[in-house]
Amino acid sequence: YELDSLRDLAEQFIEEGLFGDIPENIRYYLDLDAIARDLAMDYSETTIAGKNYIFRCA
């Protein structure tokens, strides 16, 4: 993924429905930073030629 942060990846996963159907009014209560910390267990970030990439390690 070409994203700036794991938090952005968490937001993308929510938008894509990876965590199931989450109603719009509930999404404001999600802790995206906590989801990003959890994603860090399986994903890593690297910067190549000034672009940040996130990839799955596990």
Summary of the structure (lengths in Angstrom):
residues: 58
radius of gyration: 12.1
end to end distance: 15.1
largest distance: 38.4
contacts: 122
relative contact order: 0.26
helix: 40%
strand: 21%
